Amino acid sequence: ARYISMLLSGERVLPPKEVMLKLTELEAEQEMWQFTSAKRVKGLVDFLIYMDGMADIIGCYLNFWRMLHLLVTSPRTWYSVNFSPIGGVQYRLYGPDAKVEYAKKVSAVETLSHSGSNYILQALGYAAMDGEIGNRKYE
């Protein structure tokens, strides 16, 4: 949605047709190599590669420097981004229309909702604020 709004507002422009065709061809070759056992199923994409590519275009990709900044300023969120299942919330931490506080809150709930993560966080000293995040109580 952010990319479409950026295109419609003129903040971003589509690449030339030749470039888009070449990118499509390269991505198709990579996907055929990656999903060799599923050639009959069309449209399979690697979620992480797709999301990181879109994030790079939008300007919200978590590169090394942003990850380092996150580690220093918010270790709990850094942990969540690195050790939780892949989701879209980490792409709201930086870039245009970033929703930092929302992303941190959601990533904390995602991390704590997975088996064993709560104990790991507590052992590392990153216990949730008074044991409460959202409407969940952790003790």
Number of C-alpha atoms within 10 A of each C-alpha: 6 12 17 12 11 14 13 11 10 10 11 14 11 9 9 8 9 9 11 12 12 11 12 12 12 12 14 15 11 14 18 16 11 14 15 10 9 11 13 8 8 10 8 13 15 11 11 12 10 12 16 17 13 16 21 15 12 18 14 20 21 21 11 9 9 15 18 14 14 18 14 11 11 13 15 21 23 21 17 22 24 12 11 16 12 13 13 14 17 24 23 20 21 17 16 13 10 14 15 16 11 13 19 21 14 17 24 22 19 17 22 21 14 11 9 10 16 20 14 13 17 13 10 10 10 15 18 18 8 9 11 13 15 9 7 10 10 14 10
